[in-house]
Amino acid sequence: MKIQADFINAPSISGYGAGWISIGSEKISVSVVIGSRGERFNWSCERFEDLTAEHFAQLAALGTELIVFGSGEHIRFPEAACIKPLIDQQIGIETMDTHAACRTYNILAGEDRHVALAVLLEAGSGEGH
């Protein structure tokens, strides 16, 4: 049996640490949204407490099947009113700490799923992975 490595066309997270993620060799230290079909934009939110329904409406506009939300160094769930735009369009949301969200996004994107990663990157320090 011949075994070949899969080719993954989706952007993937190559590393992360407190307050940053990287895609390839590019280090990103601002909140960002990355889609498995190449979508990418800065997500204008610096603190969890500043999240609004408008932030999640931007995610709903992507039309993905699932949003993987990285809430920072600790898992924090957005209020129901904030995620209403996703609920209205029947788009799933999974909330986890940012490091777990990066790993989960990579797996789902590698399976050719139409997903997006929304990570809240707050200032911090520490060792990366």
C-alpha positions in Angstrom: 0.0 0.0 0.0 1.3 3.4 -1.0 0.9 6.1 1.7 1.1 9.7 0.7 1.1 12.8 2.9 -2.1 14.9 2.6 -1.8 18.3 1.1 -3.6 20.9 3.2 -4.7 23.9 1.2 -6.1 25.8 4.2 -3.9 28.3 6.2 -2.8 26.7 9.4 -1.4 27.9 12.7 2.3 27.0 13.1 2.8 28.3 16.6 1.3 30.2 19.5 2.1 31.8 22.9 0.7 34.3 25.3 -0.6 37.1 23.2 0.5 35.8 19.7 -0.1 33.1 17.1 1.9 32.5 13.9 1.0 31.4 10.4 4.1 30.0 8.8 6.9 32.4 9.9 4.5 35.4 10.4 3.9 36.3 14.0 0.5 37.9 14.7 -0.1 39.8 17.9 -3.5 41.4 17.3 -6.9 39.7 17.4 -7.5 38.0 14.1 -9.9 35.8 12.1 -8.6 33.1 9.8 -10.8 31.1 7.5 -10.1 27.6 6.1 -10.7 29.0 2.6 -8.2 31.8 2.9 -10.2 34.5 4.6 -8.3 36.6 7.0 -8.9 40.0 8.7 -7.9 41.7 11.9 -10.7 41.4 14.5 -10.9 44.8 16.1 -11.1 43.8 19.8 -8.4 44.1 22.3 -10.2 42.8 25.4 -12.8 40.1 26.0 -15.0 42.6 27.8 -15.2 44.7 24.6 -16.8 41.9 22.5 -20.2 42.9 21.0 -22.7 41.3 18.6 -21.1 43.3 15.8 -17.8 41.3 16.3 -19.8 38.1 15.8 -21.8 39.5 12.9 -18.5 39.8 11.1 -18.0 36.1 11.7 -21.5 35.2 10.6 -20.8 37.0 7.3 -18.2 34.3 6.5 -20.9 31.7 6.1 -18.8 28.9 7.6 -20.3 25.8 9.2 -18.4 26.5 12.5 -16.5 29.3 14.3 -13.7 28.2 16.7 -13.4 31.0 19.2 -10.2 31.4 21.1 -11.2 33.5 24.1 -7.6 34.2 25.3 -5.4 32.4 27.9 -8.5 31.2 29.8 -11.8 29.9 28.5 -14.5 32.6 28.7 -17.9 32.3 27.1 -19.4 35.3 25.3 -22.9 36.4 26.3 -25.8 35.0 24.3 -26.6 38.4 22.9 -23.2 38.6 21.4 -23.4 35.4 19.5 -27.0 36.0 18.3 -25.8 36.7 14.7 -24.3 33.2 14.6 -27.4 31.6 16.1 -29.6 33.4 13.6 -27.6 31.9 10.7 -27.3 28.5 12.3 -23.6 28.7 12.5 -22.0 26.7 15.3 -19.5 28.2 17.7 -17.0 26.4 19.9 -15.4 28.4 22.6 -12.0 27.4 24.2 -8.8 29.0 25.3 -6.8 30.3 22.3 -4.2 27.6 22.3 -6.8 24.8 22.2 -8.7 26.8 19.5 -5.6 26.9 17.3 -5.1 23.2 17.6 -8.8 22.5 16.9 -8.9 24.8 13.9 -5.9 23.1 12.4 -7.5 19.7 12.7 -10.9 20.8 11.2 -9.3 22.8 8.4 -7.0 19.8 7.7 -10.2 17.8 7.2 -11.3 20.3 4.5 -14.1 21.6 6.7 -15.4 25.2 6.1 -14.4 26.7 9.5 -13.0 29.9 10.8 -10.8 30.6 13.8 -11.5 33.9 15.7 -8.8 34.5 18.3 -8.8 37.2 20.9 -5.1 38.1 21.4 -4.6 40.1 24.5 -1.1 41.4 25.6 0.9 38.8 27.5 4.2 37.0 27.8 5.4 33.5 28.0 6.9 30.6 26.0 5.3 29.5 22.8 4.6 26.1 21.3 
